[in-house]
């Protein structure tokens, strides 16, 4: 008999509750042994193929390992120096505070200038860091390539400062050199550009400094450095004109090899004498 529904919905019939089904065990896959893991399916190396080639001990292996460890240690030291930018001291911050007040900027009156002296002092301390420490030299590696081949790194971003007005100039640096027996990592050249740019100097002097450092540390057959930059001292003051300033520096023979025979002239021929 159906039982009355206490909620008034309607009669509810009794249904039998089935007991839960017993789980059956999984059938082992074909080709596998029950209870064996993945290690049992891995192929066992054949000992007959082991040590077929007898290698002689390499005399230069120990030297290569020592050189590699030394290069890694030097790279870590140089990278740590490049990342550590010392901030300005309290004397510099106080001097900038006095300078701002002389311009009519008083942080006590306007809260927007509360940290201006501190941030400006830190910025100039970072962009002039190479004045107080010598940039790390390039770490050369042994070169096993062919003579006369070029190494070129283009469009390295550079941010320098004009020594006259202490305003930035920014652009890119392209480096090309012909190695003899030494090369260096591309990150080392980019780091060299950054370190040398942390000195307020003329773009001409900066270009010469990059070429001199590569020539001194790598001793290549030739070096060519090109810097293309915009100067805010030209755009923000004076004539207020935008232009790209290009400087170049060269060391060694052009192309790094002996000059070949002279090429025939390509321009118009001179008039013949009658």
GITAJO-V106415 format. One record per helix or strand of 3 or more residues. SS is the DSSP state (helix for helix, strand for strand). FROM is the first residue (numbers start at 1). TO is the last residue. Records with the same first field share a line. If there is no record, write none. Layout:
SS: FROM-TO ; FROM-TO
This chain:
helix: 38-41 ; 47-49 ; 61-83 ; 90-102 ; 111-113 ; 116-127 ; 129-131 ; 186-197 ; 203-218 ; 232-235 ; 254-256
strand: 150-161 ; 168-178 ; 222-231 ; 245-252
